[in-house]
Amino acid sequence: MDKLLKNKVSTLEVSAEEAGQRLDNFLIKVLKGVPRGHIYRIMRTGEVRVNGGRVKPVYRTQPGDNIRIPPLQRPEREPEQVSNSLRSTLHQAVIYEDNNLIILNKPVGLPVHGGTGVRLGAIEALRGIRPQDKTLELAHRLDRDTSGALLVAKNRQSLLALQTALQHHKVTKIYLALLLGTLKQTSQTISLPLKKQRPQAGKHQVKIDSEGKFALTHVKQLAVFKETCLCKIQIKTGRTHQIRVHTQQIGHPIIGDNKYGDFATNRQFQKAGHKHMFLHAYQLTLPAPFNIQVTAPMPVHFQRYTGLSDLESLNHD
């Protein structure tokens, strides 16, 4: 909105359709062209106020909220162009679509959104190549180095329904992971609370902490290789880096995880040509009103290492 970019304070009133969003997501959507880092700075310094008071970025907007926006200056620049290769990648990544949502099989290495040092993420590029879809929004996130099923809502009603289902743990989320070593118990449950640490260089670090949030992870070993095991992992909660920290804690970190993994092992795998993290969002099952189950095919780096193209030959449930 141009009126928000003049050199004066502006005020926005939240409509009923806009209510329920996190404040940071609301501002990122409204203040198109303003760097994400700058938006977080004006929230952190209290220049953004809701109904006259300071609130955190996680605050959920309410109908009728008055949001104070400080003077902003948007840099003059040309819109980012989506390369032909990224355009082709995204077209091929769509594994499900209807009138309400798109599910992508996100490639490893592609961030879900732009940010520091990243011109375009999956959501910005998707908007760029699908101008007919006016309100594409991420319903959740995957780490840049995690591949697999990513939910994108095509309208506000679907976004709220997906977010509600995720918040109440109604979405069944199953991952595939290649772990270091072999599990002593082929099926086990990890219940350890997780807490985000103060970001270092803008990057999140998560640790086991008794004061953290409840997190529950089910791990089932599917196949054993020379130094590793392929596991199916179901998370009952969706905490940041949950699988990566939980598997590290039981002594079986994910291969290729440069933050929580075994660095010596990762170097060996990289020398052998395995340069990606082995964590893949394999399957999503959505409750009513969607009632769908989608499987994201095993990515190439998994296939190359395991020699498997799918899980059917393993005869596991």
C-alpha positions as CSV (number, residue, x, y, z in Angstrom):
1,M,0.0,0.0,0.0
2,D,1.5,3.3,-1.1
3,K,-0.1,5.2,1.7
4,L,2.0,3.2,4.2
5,L,5.3,4.2,2.5
6,K,5.1,8.0,2.9
7,N,7.2,9.7,5.5
8,K,4.5,9.7,8.2
9,V,2.9,7.4,10.7
10,S,0.0,5.3,9.3
11,T,-2.7,3.3,10.9
12,L,-4.3,0.1,9.6
13,E,-7.5,-1.5,10.8
14,V,-7.7,-5.3,10.7
15,S,-10.7,-6.6,8.9
16,A,-12.6,-9.8,9.8
17,E,-11.0,-11.5,6.8
18,E,-7.5,-10.5,7.9
19,A,-8.0,-11.5,11.6
20,G,-6.2,-14.6,13.0
21,Q,-2.9,-14.0,11.4
22,R,0.4,-13.7,13.3
23,L,1.4,-10.0,13.3
24,D,4.7,-10.6,11.5
25,N,3.0,-12.5,8.7
26,F,0.3,-9.8,8.4
27,L,2.9,-7.1,8.1
28,I,5.1,-9.0,5.6
29,K,2.0,-9.4,3.4
30,V,0.8,-5.8,3.7
31,L,4.2,-4.1,3.5
32,K,5.3,-5.7,0.1
33,G,8.7,-4.5,-0.9
34,V,9.8,-3.7,2.6
35,P,12.7,-6.0,3.7
36,R,11.7,-8.7,6.1
37,G,14.6,-7.7,8.4
38,H,13.3,-4.1,8.6
39,I,9.8,-5.3,9.5
40,Y,11.1,-7.4,12.4
41,R,13.2,-4.4,13.6
42,I,10.3,-2.0,13.8
43,M,8.3,-4.6,15.7
44,R,11.2,-5.3,18.1
45,T,11.8,-1.6,18.8
46,G,8.1,-1.0,19.5
47,E,7.6,1.3,16.5
48,V,4.7,-1.0,15.5
49,R,1.9,-0.9,18.0
50,V,-1.5,-2.6,18.2
51,N,-4.3,-0.7,19.9
52,G,-1.6,1.6,21.4
53,G,0.5,-1.1,23.0
54,R,3.5,-3.2,22.1
55,V,3.0,-6.8,21.1
56,K,5.2,-9.6,20.0
57,P,5.4,-10.8,16.4
58,V,3.5,-14.0,17.3
59,Y,0.4,-11.9,18.4
60,R,-2.7,-13.0,16.5
61,T,-4.6,-10.1,14.9
62,Q,-8.2,-9.5,15.9
63,P,-11.0,-7.8,14.0
64,G,-10.9,-4.1,14.5
65,D,-7.3,-4.0,15.7
66,N,-5.6,-0.6,15.0
67,I,-2.0,-1.2,13.9
68,R,0.4,1.7,14.0
69,I,2.9,1.6,11.1
70,P,5.9,4.0,11.4
71,P,7.2,6.0,8.5
72,L,8.7,3.6,5.9
73,Q,10.9,4.0,2.9
74,R,10.6,1.2,0.3
75,P,13.7,0.9,-1.9
76,E,13.1,1.4,-5.5
77,R,13.9,-1.8,-7.4
78,E,12.6,-3.9,-10.1
79,P,10.5,-6.9,-9.2
80,E,12.4,-10.1,-8.8
81,Q,12.2,-12.3,-11.8
82,V,11.7,-16.1,-11.5
83,S,14.3,-17.9,-13.5
84,N,13.2,-20.5,-16.1
85,S,14.9,-23.3,-14.1
86,L,13.1,-22.3,-10.8
87,R,9.8,-21.9,-12.8
88,S,10.2,-25.4,-14.2
89,T,11.2,-26.8,-10.8
90,L,8.1,-25.5,-9.1
91,H,5.8,-26.6,-11.9
92,Q,7.2,-30.2,-11.5
93,A,7.0,-30.0,-7.7
94,V,3.2,-29.7,-7.5
95,I,2.0,-33.1,-6.3
96,Y,-1.6,-32.0,-5.4
97,E,-3.8,-29.1,-6.1
98,D,-7.5,-28.2,-5.8
99,N,-9.4,-25.0,-5.3
100,N,-8.2,-24.5,-1.8
101,L,-4.6,-25.6,-1.6
102,I,-1.4,-26.6,-3.3
103,I,1.0,-29.2,-2.0
104,L,4.6,-29.0,-3.3
105,N,7.3,-31.6,-3.1
106,K,9.8,-29.0,-2.1
107,P,13.3,-29.7,-3.4
108,V,16.2,-29.9,-1.0
109,G,18.1,-26.6,-0.8
110,L,15.1,-24.4,-1.8
111,P,14.1,-22.0,1.1
112,V,10.4,-21.7,1.7
113,H,10.6,-17.9,1.7
114,G,13.1,-15.2,0.9
115,G,15.2,-13.5,3.6
116,T,18.7,-12.5,4.3
117,G,20.9,-13.4,1.4
118,V,18.0,-15.1,-0.4
119,R,16.2,-13.3,-3.2
120,L,13.3,-15.7,-3.7
121,G,11.9,-18.5,-1.7
122,A,9.3,-21.1,-2.8
123,I,6.4,-18.9,-1.9
124,E,7.6,-15.7,-3.6
125,A,8.5,-17.6,-6.7
126,L,5.2,-19.5,-6.7
127,R,3.3,-16.1,-6.5
128,G,5.4,-14.8,-9.4
129,I,4.5,-17.7,-11.8
130,R,0.9,-17.9,-10.7
131,P,-0.5,-14.4,-10.8
132,Q,-4.0,-15.8,-11.1
133,D,-3.8,-17.0,-7.5
134,K,-4.0,-13.8,-5.6
135,T,-3.6,-15.0,-2.0
136,L,-1.1,-17.8,-1.9
137,E,0.2,-18.3,1.7
138,L,2.5,-20.8,3.4
139,A,0.5,-22.8,5.9
140,H,3.7,-24.1,7.6
141,R,7.4,-24.2,6.9
142,L,10.2,-26.6,6.2
143,D,13.9,-26.0,6.7
144,R,15.8,-25.1,3.6
145,D,17.7,-28.4,3.7
146,T,14.6,-30.5,4.3
147,S,12.8,-31.7,1.2
148,G,9.2,-32.8,0.9
149,A,5.5,-32.0,1.3
150,L,4.8,-28.3,1.8
151,L,1.3,-26.8,2.3
152,V,0.3,-23.6,0.4
153,A,-3.2,-22.2,1.0
154,K,-4.9,-20.6,-2.0
155,N,-7.4,-18.5,0.1
156,R,-7.8,-17.1,3.6
157,Q,-10.4,-19.6,4.7
158,S,-8.2,-22.6,3.8
159,L,-5.2,-21.0,5.4
160,L,-7.0,-20.6,8.7
161,A,-8.4,-24.2,8.5
162,L,-4.9,-25.6,7.9
163,Q,-3.3,-23.5,10.6
164,T,-6.0,-24.6,13.1
165,A,-5.5,-28.3,12.2
166,L,-1.7,-27.9,12.6
167,Q,-2.0,-26.1,15.9
168,H,-4.3,-28.8,17.3
169,H,-2.0,-31.6,16.0
170,K,-4.8,-32.9,13.6
171,V,-2.4,-33.2,10.6
172,T,-0.5,-36.5,10.5
173,K,3.1,-35.7,9.4
174,I,5.5,-38.5,8.5
175,Y,9.1,-38.0,7.5
176,L,11.9,-40.2,6.2
177,A,15.4,-39.7,7.7
178,L,18.7,-41.4,7.3
179,L,20.3,-41.7,10.8
180,L,23.8,-42.5,11.9
181,G,24.2,-46.0,13.3
182,T,21.6,-48.6,14.0
183,L,18.7,-48.3,16.6
184,K,18.8,-50.7,19.5
185,Q,15.1,-50.5,19.6
186,T,13.6,-50.6,16.1
187,S,10.6,-48.6,17.3
188,Q,10.8,-45.9,20.0
189,T,9.2,-42.7,21.2
190,I,11.1,-39.6,22.1
191,S,9.4,-37.2,24.5
192,L,11.8,-34.4,25.4
193,P,10.9,-30.7,25.7
194,L,12.5,-28.3,23.3
195,K,13.5,-24.6,23.8
196,K,14.7,-22.1,21.3
197,Q,18.0,-20.5,22.3
198,R,18.9,-16.8,21.5
199,P,19.5,-16.6,17.8
200,Q,23.2,-16.5,16.8
201,A,24.0,-14.7,13.6
202,G,20.2,-14.8,12.8
203,K,20.0,-18.6,13.0
204,H,17.9,-20.6,15.5
205,Q,19.4,-23.1,17.8
206,V,17.2,-25.5,19.7
207,K,18.1,-27.5,22.8
208,I,16.6,-30.0,25.2
209,D,15.4,-28.0,28.1
210,S,13.0,-28.8,31.0
211,E,11.5,-25.4,30.6
212,G,10.9,-25.9,26.9
213,K,7.8,-26.9,25.0
214,F,6.4,-30.5,24.9
215,A,7.6,-32.4,21.9
216,L,6.8,-36.0,20.9
217,T,8.5,-38.0,18.1
218,H,7.9,-41.6,17.0
219,V,10.8,-43.3,15.2
220,K,10.6,-46.6,13.4
221,Q,13.6,-48.2,11.7
222,L,12.9,-49.4,8.2
223,A,16.2,-50.6,6.7
224,V,19.8,-50.9,7.9
225,F,22.9,-50.0,5.8
226,K,26.6,-50.1,6.5
227,E,26.8,-47.1,8.8
228,T,23.2,-45.8,8.8
229,C,19.6,-46.7,9.1
230,L,16.6,-45.5,7.2
231,C,13.7,-44.5,9.5
232,K,10.1,-43.4,9.3
233,I,9.4,-40.6,11.7
234,Q,6.1,-39.3,12.8
235,I,5.9,-36.1,14.8
236,K,3.0,-35.4,17.1
237,T,4.1,-31.8,17.6
238,G,5.7,-29.4,15.2
239,R,8.5,-27.7,17.1
240,T,11.4,-26.0,15.4
241,H,14.1,-28.6,14.5
242,Q,12.2,-31.2,16.5
243,I,13.3,-34.3,14.5
244,R,16.9,-33.0,14.2
245,V,17.3,-32.4,17.9
246,H,15.5,-35.5,19.1
247,T,17.4,-37.9,16.9
248,Q,20.7,-36.2,18.0
249,Q,19.7,-36.6,21.6
250,I,19.3,-40.4,21.3
251,G,22.7,-40.7,19.7
252,H,21.6,-41.1,16.0
253,P,21.8,-37.7,14.3
254,I,20.6,-37.1,10.8
255,I,23.2,-37.6,8.1
256,G,24.1,-34.3,6.5
257,D,22.7,-32.1,9.3
258,N,25.3,-29.4,9.6
259,K,23.9,-27.9,12.8
260,Y,23.1,-30.9,15.0
261,G,24.8,-33.8,13.1
262,D,28.1,-35.6,13.4
263,F,30.5,-33.4,11.6
264,A,33.2,-36.1,10.8
265,T,30.5,-38.4,9.3
266,N,29.1,-35.5,7.3
267,R,32.5,-34.8,5.8
268,Q,32.9,-38.4,4.8
269,F,29.5,-38.4,3.1
270,Q,30.3,-35.1,1.3
271,K,33.5,-36.5,0.0
272,A,31.5,-39.5,-1.3
273,G,29.2,-37.1,-3.2
274,H,26.3,-37.0,-0.7
275,K,26.0,-33.3,-0.1
276,H,22.4,-32.9,1.2
277,M,20.7,-33.5,4.5
278,F,18.7,-36.7,4.6
279,L,15.4,-35.5,6.0
280,H,12.3,-35.6,3.8
281,A,8.7,-34.7,4.6
282,Y,7.2,-37.9,3.1
283,Q,3.5,-37.9,3.8
284,L,0.8,-35.5,5.0
285,T,-2.7,-36.6,6.0
286,L,-5.2,-33.7,6.4
287,P,-8.4,-33.9,8.3
288,A,-11.9,-32.4,7.4
289,P,-12.7,-30.3,5.5
290,F,-9.8,-31.5,3.3
291,N,-9.7,-35.2,3.9
292,I,-6.7,-36.0,1.8
293,Q,-3.5,-37.9,2.1
294,V,-0.5,-36.9,-0.1
295,T,2.9,-38.7,-0.4
296,A,6.0,-36.8,-1.7
297,P,8.2,-39.2,-3.7
298,M,11.6,-40.0,-2.2
299,P,14.1,-37.5,-3.4
300,V,17.1,-38.4,-5.6
301,H,19.7,-38.2,-2.9
302,F,17.8,-40.7,-0.8
303,Q,17.3,-43.0,-3.8
304,R,21.0,-42.8,-4.8
305,Y,22.2,-43.8,-1.3
306,T,19.6,-46.4,-0.3
307,G,19.1,-47.9,-3.8
308,L,15.3,-47.6,-3.2
309,S,12.9,-45.7,-5.3
310,D,10.0,-46.1,-2.9
311,L,9.1,-47.9,0.4
312,E,6.9,-50.6,-1.0
313,S,9.6,-53.2,-1.3
314,L,10.4,-52.9,2.4
315,N,7.0,-54.4,3.4
316,H,6.7,-52.1,6.4
317,D,3.4,-50.5,7.5
